[in-house]
Amino acid sequence: MCDGLIRFPRRAVPVAIIALAVVLAGCSTGDSDASAASSSLPPPSPSAASETASPTASPTDTVVLDADHIFSANVDRYGFVELPRTVERQARRQFEASAGLDSEDAKLDLRSLTKDGIGDSLVLVVTLSPEYGALPGSGEGFVRGMAGSAGSEPEEIALGGTTGYVVDNDEQQIVAWQDHNLLVAVFSERRATAVAAARAIVEATG
């Protein structure tokens, strides 16, 4: 089991990091292709839209969260476990280099997720600055970028009061959503596992 937990993050993390870095780099340079890709996703549900900052909102009008909003949550039967430092440092370096943004604009955090003490999945959280968090379509672009890397179409699902998306990447199933300025993704080898974990996190942090 320990060997599986070490190998799983190493192959799962690059997919999300590269895809997200491309989306954020496009936002920072005004790349119209990134915006066009995100616009092809289904519109968020009304409940999700009401929690998303409007394009004209100032940073002071938005809700600003950090990764502890997710990783310090009391999620029934689940627990967050820090990754080996070398894995996390490598992931952050790759993300920052690819995105061309510093940690003040977008910071990557990763945790393993256990269920009843057994390794369950991997959770990735990107904390956007208020300015980036207020950009319209950042969550949809995040999902579209991962789906494009996986060569599949994202599937919209309900995660409690939030709209989420499932991305099939062959080796793993990804469930992603946006919580204000946080972009969150759960990675697991099975769809049911990823969806159950995502719903539990959303319920605990809603």
Helices and strands as residue ranges (DSSP letters): H 2-29, H 32-39, H 46-49, G 59-61, H 68-71, E 78-82, H 85-99, E 106-115, E 118-128, H 130-133, H 138-150, E 155-159, E 162-168, E 173-179, E 182-188, H 191-205
